[in-house]
Amino acid sequence: MLVETKARVGVFAIANGPYLPQFPSLVPEFNAQYAAFKEMIPDTVEIIDGGFITTKEEAQEAGNRFRAADVDLVFLQMLTYSTSLNMLPAVRDLDVPVVIVNIQKLKALDYDHTDIASWLGEGYACGAVGEVTADLNRYGKRHAVITGVVEGGDPEVQYEIEDWCRAAQVRRRFRDTNIAQIGRPYPGMMDLYIDESNLYRRMFVYTKQFDWEKMWAIADDITDEDAIRAKAQDILDTFDIEGGGTIEKVWDMAKYVVAFEKWVKDEQLGMIASHYDGFAKGQAGKLDSMLIPAFSMLIKQGTACAVEGDMKVAMGMSILKTISGMGQLAEMYSIDFNDDIAIIGHSGSGDANISAKKPTMKIVPVFHGKTGGGYLTQFYPHLGPVTYLAITQDGDGNFRFIVAEGVNEDGKILSIGDTNMRTRFTCGARDFMNRWSEAGPTHHFAAASGRHIDTLIKVAKILNVPIEIITR
């Protein structure tokens, strides 16, 4: 990605202190189990180690470390029974979910030959889960439980741990990067309008405002011809250009992409929302004509770029890009009632990673609904499962996720230069349209190949926003 972020995950384990002097063998047993558990956490995140805890004071120290690191998520390993006092001070002042990892060492105890120490050390992780969740509920803390076994390996447990880490990466990306607003939203699209102060309050995302005059001048100081040539080749490798493409043909575009990449890094931009509605000539008009492929090159590298100034869909694209590696802008285009299929797509910038074949680029004299003309890009999303995510707001400014899963099928699509998908939903196209629309999304939403609702549920819990599932 152009701007790197790495989630910070708090990790600690608890056990009942009075057990340890009674059964000294438990100390090395629990230390080994805790060390093995930390090995299960992927290196895509930074571990903030709270340690193996048996006292209130140790829990308070873990809490200090977690707060100082601004952790995005906490994993709590249940080693055996423990009072909830060993847990609460570590998480009391945090506003992130606590994932209780209840993994038993053995698949089953040897009932005829198990003593108390073996039972407490190898087969009693589940004993205090209800106590811990009861107190997390009373303290208003978001939480989840993962139950499984160590012996023989447990792929479901490993997947859930990794999935929570993927979800935590969204919070870190929102906190560590900014969203650029260039210009303002498309006039009259009031579903796109947003209060930037409220956005920072509720979703941690800070808005940096930019005028088009800066963007028109942004490439003035780019003189490294080797860098421009390499980027021009990158563009040719990414797109098939109608009528043939050459280094010279995309030189100016490449120069702007090089400039945009530097701008993204300097400003720590994870998301961009832009709209231009004017009649620029000269250098400004040249940039306006090539923004769609230029921003597509940024999307490929991890910075979500949304058209029509839609900051909420830029966030949705960023979320899907973070958890799945792709984030495409979309909206409802049409319904094929003959095939019971929803036609979904959008003109404008897109993500090459969602395309099953090389995307195309062509010049058109008119952008529909916008002034001027220029380059359009068309992507060809993979057939098979697809996930849609809309981010909307209620009247009090609270954000909400609306999600759906469907299946992209082969068949005819429009040939107007826009990305299109033929999506079948289990509820049918007519009911999907009704249910989706009645949920109150904006008219834009984000798309990614694959099924991602389970991960989005975790993202919603981490960001503390409600999520509505339309169909899956």
N, C-alpha and C positions, 0 to 999 in steps of 0.2 A: 504494500500500500504506500501511497505517497506520504501519508502521515501515519506513523506507527503508534499504536497504543497497545498496552498489555494489562489485562484485568489483574486486580489484586484480590486474592482469595485468602481470607482468614481460615486457619485450620487449628482445631484443638480437640483433645480427647479428655473424657472424664471417667473417674471411677470413685467408689466409696472409700474414703480414707481409712476408716477403721478396719477394713478388710486386710490392709497391707501388712501391719505387724502380726496379725493373726495367721496370715498365709504368705510368708516371705517369697514363695515361688511366683507370686502374682506380679511382683515388680519387674523382673526381667521379661516375663510373659507379656505384660502390657506394653512395655517399652518396645518390644519387637513387633507387636501388633500395630502400634502407632506408627512406627517407622515404615512398615509394609504398607499401611494405608496411605501415607504421604507419597509413596511411589506410584499410587494409582492416579494421582492428580497430574494432568498433562502439563508439559513444559510450555504450553501456550499461555499459561498464566504465571503470575508471581505469587509464591506462597508466603504468607505472613504467619509465621509459626507461633501459635499461642501456647504450645506445649501440652504435656500430660498433666492434668489438673486434678487435685484431690482436696483442695481447700478453697475457701472464699477468697483469701488473699491472693492465691495464684490466679484465680479467675479474674480478679480485679486487674492484675498486672497484664493478663492477656487482653482484657478490654482496652487498657491503655494503648497497647501495641496496635490493636485493630483500629482504634479511632485515629491514632497518629498516622497510620498508613491510608486512611480513608478507604477501607476495604469495600469491594463491590458485592461480596457474598461471603457467608461463613459456612464451613463444613464442621459439624460436631460429630465426632466418632464416639459412639457408646461402646465402651469396653466391657462393662458389666453394669450391675446396678449402681446408681449414684444418686444422691440427693440433688434436687434441682438447684440448690444453693451453689453447687460447683459450676453451674452453667450460667445462671442469670447475671452475675456481675460482668461476665465477659461480653454479653450482648445487650445489656440493658439500655445503653445509650446509642446503639446503632440503629440505622433506618434501612437495613437490608435484610433479606430473608436468611433464616437459619435452616440449613439442610441437615437433618439428623440422619447420620449414616449408621444404620443398625445392621452391621454385617457380622454374623456369627462365624467363629473360627471353623467349627466342625459341622458337617451336614447333619449329624445326629450324635448324641452322646452314647457311649458304651454303657448302657443302663446297669449292667452287672458289675462294672469295675470302675465307676466314676466316684471320686471322693468330692468333698465340698470345694476344695481348691480347684480341681479340674472343672467342676460345674461352673463356678464363678468365673474362671478364666477362659473357658472354651465354649460355653454354651448358654450364657445368660445375658447377652447384649440387649435383648428385648425387654428386660425387666423394668426399666425406668422410662421407656419411651413415652408412655402415657402420662407420667408425671411431668416430664419435660415439656410435652406439647400443651398440657393443661396450663402450665405457668406461662408459656409463650403466648397462649391465647389471652390469659389474664393481663399480660403486659402489652397486648396489642402488637405482637411481633409476627410478621409473616414467616411462615415456615412450611417445610415439606419433609417427607420421610422416605428414605430409601432402605429397603430391607433385602438382605441377601446373605450369601455365604462365601467364605474365603476358600474353603477346601474344594479343590477341583476347578477353581475359577468360576466367575459369575459374569458373563458378558453383559447381562442386563444392568447390573450394578455399575460396571465400568462405563457403559454407554450413558447412563444417567449422570454420572459424575462429569463426564466430558461434555454432556449436553448443558448442564448447569454452568460449566465454565464458558461455553460458547455464549450462553445468554448473558453471563456477567460481563462479557466483552462489550456488549452494547452499552451498558451503563458507563464503563470506563471511557469508551469512545465518545459518548455524549458529554462527559465531564471534561475530557482533555482536549477536545477539538471544538471548533466554532462553525457556525453556519453563516455563509455569505449571502446577503441579499443585495442583488444588483438591480437598480431601478426600483420597481414596485410591481405588485401583482397585476395580472391582466385586468383592465378596468371592468368593473361590474361583476367579476367572479367573486362574490362576497363570501362564498364558502371557503375561499382560500385565505381570507384576511386573518391576521393573527396579531396578538399583543406580544411583542418581543420580550417585555418584562415578565409577563406571565409564563412565557415559554422558558425563560431562565429559571423562574421560581419552581415550576412543576417538572420540567424535563431536563434541567441542568444545562441546556444548550444556550450558549451566548451568541447573539447575532452581531455580526460585523457588517455595517452598511457601506456600500460602494456605489459611486456614481459611474455612469457610462463613460464619462470623460477619462477616468482613470483606466478603464478597460481599453479604450481606443489607443491610449498611449503606452500600454503595458509592455509592448514588444520593442519600444524604441531603443532600449539599451541591450537588446539581445544581438550579439555580434559573432558568437561562436559558430562558425559555419559548419564545423564538424558535428556539433550537437544538433544543429538544424537538419543537416543531411541525415543523421542517424534517426531523428524523429520522423523525417519525411519517409524514410524506408519503413519505419514502424507503422505509419499510417497506411502505406501501400500493402504491408503484410496483414493489416487488420481488415481492410476494406477492398472489395472489388469496385472499381470506379467505372461508371458507365462511360463508354467511349475510350477507355484505356487510361491508365494513370502513369505519371512519370514523377521523378523527383522534382523537376522544375514546376510541374503543374500544381503540386501540393506544397511548394516551398513556403509560401506566405502562411498557409495553415500550420505547417510545422513550426514556423517561427513563433506563432501565437501559442501553440501547445507547449513549447519550451518555456515561454514566458509564463503561461498559466501554471505550469508545474512549479516553477520557482515561487510564484505568488501563493499557491496552495501551501507550500512548505513554510514560507515566511509567516503566513497568517494562521497556520495550523487549522486548515479548513477540512472538515470531514464531510461537509454538505454545502451545496450551492443552489440557490434558487434565483432565477433571473428572468426578466422579461423586458424586451425593448419594443416600444411602440412609437416610432418616429420615422423620419425621412432622411437619415444620415447619408451623406455623400462622401466621396473620396475614401480615405483610409478607414473612417468610421463605417461607411457602408460596406467596405470589403470585409471587415471583421464581422459585421452583422450577418453577412451571407454565409460565413463559415463556422458560426458558433456551434451548430448542431454536431458536426463531426469532431470539432475541437473538444467540446464538453464530453462527447462519447469516449474520447481517449482518456479523459480524467476518470470517468466512471469505471473503465476497465482497470484502473489502478487504485480504485477504492474510494474515490471521492464522489459521492452521489450528486448528480446535477439534474435539477428539475426545471422544466420549462414553465412558462406562464407565472413565474414568481411564487410557485406553490412550495412553501417551506415545510408543510406537514408531509407532503408526499416525498420530499427530499429526505426527511427523517425515516419514513417507511422504507425507501430504497436503501438507506444506509443500514437499517436494521437487517433487512434481508441479505444485503451484501456481506454484513458482518457474520451472520450465522450460517449462510449457505454459499457464499462466494459469488453471488450474482444479485442484482437489484435493478429491475426494469420498470420504467414508467408505463402505466396502462390506464385505460378507461373503457367503458362500454361503447362499442362501435355499432353493433347491430345484433339482431337475433335471426337466426336461420330456423324458421318454424318448421320447415320441411324436415330438417335433420335434428331438431331439438337441441341446437348448438348455440352458445353465446359467442359472438365475434368480439374479441377483446384486443385492444392495441393502443397505439398512440403514434403521432408524428413527433419528431424531435430526437433528442439525444437518447442513446440506449446503451446497453451493456453487452459487449461482444461475448462475454462468458455465457450468456443465456442462449446464444445462437448455435444451432446444430450445424450450420454451414457458414461460410464466410459472408458477413453482412455486406450489403451493397450501398454505394453512395452515388447520388446523381444530382444534377442541377435542375431546379424547377424555377420558372419565372415568377411564381406566386406562392407564398406560404398561406395556406387557407386560414382566414381569420386574423392575419397579421400583415403588417406592411412589408413590402419588398419580397425578394426571392433569394434563392441560393441553394446550398447543399441540403439534401434530405438523406437520411440514413435509414435503411430497413434491415431489421434483424429477423432471424428465423428460429423462434424458440423451439427447444426440444419437444418432441412428442412424449406423452406420458404424464405423470403427475405434475401438478402445478399448484402453487400456493399464492393467494392474493391477500394483501394487507393494506387496509385503509386506516389512517389516523384522523380522528375527528374530534370535535369539542362540543360540550354542552353549553348552555347559556351562561354558566358560571365560570367558563374557561377551563373546566376539567377535561383532560385528554382521555380518549378511549380508543382501543383497538377494535377493528372489525375484520374478521378473517374468514377465509373460505378455502377449501381445497377442491380441485377438479382434475380432469384429465384432458390434456391437449391431444386432439385427434387430427389425422391427416385429412386433407381435402382442400377445396378451392378457397383462396383468400383474395382480398382486394389487391390490385396492382397499381396503387396510386403513390407508392413510395413510402408507405407507413408500415410499421410493424403490426402484424395481426396474428392472433391465436384463435383456433377453433376449440373452445373449451366445453366439455360435457360435464354437467353436475349431476350428482345422484338424485337431486330433487327436481331436475328438469330446468330448462332455461327460463321458462315463464316464472316458476316459483322462485328460482334464484334471483331473478330480476326484482321480484316483489320483496323478498326477504332482505336482500342486500340494500335496496333503496329505502325500505322502511326503517332500517337500522340507522339511517342518517349519515352516511359517509360523505366526504367530499366527492366530486365527480372524478378526481384522480385517485389512483391507488397504485401500490407497488406489486411486482410479480417476481417469482423465482421458481425455477424448475424444482420438482421434488415436493415432498410432504413435510411441512415445517410447523404445523399448528402446535404440536407438543412443545417444541422449543419456544415458540412465540408465547405460549402460556407462561413459561418460565421467565421470559423477558418482561412480560406484563407484571408478574409478581415482583420482580426485582425493581422495576420502575414504579411500582405501586399504582398501576392504572388498570381499570376494568377491561375485560376482553369479551367480545361477543362472537361466538362461532355460528356462522350462517349454515354451512354444510361441510361435510368432509367425507 
